[in-house]
Amino acid sequence: MKTMKQKPITLIGEPLKIGDKVLDFITVNNSLEDVSFFSQFKKPSVLISVVPSLDTSVCDLQTRRINEKLASYPDIDFITISNDLPFAQKRWCGAAGLNITTLSDHKYLDFAEKFSVLISEMRLLARAVFLLDSKRQVVYVEYLDEMSNHPNYDKLFEILDQKESA
């Protein structure tokens, strides 16, 4: 069962599993431009960090912590996706002093539907982490059961370290 602050929530769709090939999706960047995932992100791996809202402490810390770790991985594109409006994402990046890629799924919900992270009761995205390889297959995935919890950073970073040393 999935919860947010111990209250039950409903996610739409079937969760992705390791080995699943992801579909292209459209989101909106901080300049209000549509972004096609497949045409925009070309590095051998992509890490997608999904948060309900960057304006919360857990989402803020999740984004900062993963970004800090990925600074030493030049072959991985790092994206944070939420349903925050692009204006809010841009403001958050400026306030945080980070130059990272944040994308909004608020307009289309295309990512939410294809990755099964839409919280139907709130129109927010469920906290999750996806690591994709060069074929855009899932090599690591974590859907959190409680949205106010952090992802398992140790496990994620262990997978990243193994991938980097391979």
N, C-alpha and C positions, 0 to 999 in steps of 0.2 A: 504494500500500500504506500502511495506517495502522499506526503503531507507538506504543508507550509505552516510553520509555527504550531505543529501538532494537529492542525486541522486538515482533514482529508481533501485532496485535490484530484482532478482527473486529467490525465495526459491523453491527447488524441493520437491514435495510430499505434503501430507496432514498433517497439524499440529496435534500433540497429544493433547488429551483433558483429563480432570480429569476423572479418572475411567479406562482409557486405560491401558491395561497390556503391558509392554514393551517387546520387543524381545531381546534375547542375541545379543551381538555385540562384534567384535574384534577390538582392538586398539593396539597401540604400546607404551610401557613405555620408560623411559629415558635410559634404558639399551638396547634398541632396541629389546626387547622381546615382542612377541604377548601376549596380555592380553585378556582373555575371561571375560566379565563382570560378568556373573552368577557364574563362578567358583572363581573369585577373591574377590568379595565384598559380605560379609556375614552378616554385621550388620543389625539390624531390619529396618533401613531406609538408603537411599542413597540420597545425594544432589549432583546433577550434574550441575556445572556452565559451561556454554559454552561461549567461547570468540573468536572473530576473530583472535587476536594475543596478546600474553602476553607482547609483546614489545610496546604496546600502553598504554597511561596513564589511559584510562577508564578501559581497561582489567586488568591492574596491580592493580588498586584500587578495582575493583570488586572482584578479587581473594583474595586480602589481607583482605578486609572488611568481606567477608563471612567466610574466614578461622578464623579470629579473633573471630567472633561470635560463630562458631562451636566448638571452643576449650572447651566450657562448655557443649557440648552434646556428651558424650561418645558413645551413641548408633547410631550415624550417621556417615556413611562413606562419606567423602567429596572428590569429584573428579573435577578437572578442565580439560576440553577437548577443544583442538583447533587443527587447522591444521598446527601449528608450527611444525617444525622438532623436533624430540626428543632432538637433540643437543641444540637447542635454548631453549627448555623448561628446560633442565637441567641447562644451563647457567643462565636462569632467576631465577630459584629456588635458586641457589648459590648466585647470586647477591642480591636477596631479603632476603637471610638468612632464607628461609622457607623450612621446610621439609614436603612438601605436595605431594599429588598424582596428577601429571599432566600426561595426556595421549594424544597422537597424533593420529588423524584420517587421517593424510595425505596419508598414504600408501593404506588403503582399502576404505575409505569413508563409511564404514559399519555403523558407528554411525550416520553420516550425513544423510544417506538415511533412516534409520529406525526412526530417530527423526525429520526428515524434516527440517534440519538446513543448508543444503548446499546452499551457494550463488553461483548460476551457473556462473555468470559473473566473479567471482574472485577465485573460488575454496577455499574460506574461509568459516568458520562456522559462522552462524548468532548468535548474542547474545541472549541467552536464559537461563532459569533456570528451572530445573525439580527436584521435590521432590518425591521420590518413597517410598512406604511402604514395609513391609516385603514380600508381595506377588508380589512385583515389579510392582505395579499399580501406576499410576500418582495420587498424592494427591494435588500437586500444580504445576502449569506450567505458565511460562511467556515467550512469544516470543516478543521481543521488535520490535516496528515499525521502529525506527531510531537506527541504530547500534552504533552511537556515544553517545547514552544516557545510563544512568545507569538503572539497574533493580530497581524495587520498593522494596528496602531493608526493609522498614517498614512493608509492607504486608508480605514479606517472613519471617521476624523474628517473626511477630505476629503468623503466621502459625506454625513455629517451637516451639514457646513458648506454644501454645495450645497443640501441639502434645506431648511436654515434660511433661506438667502438667496433661495430660489425663491418 
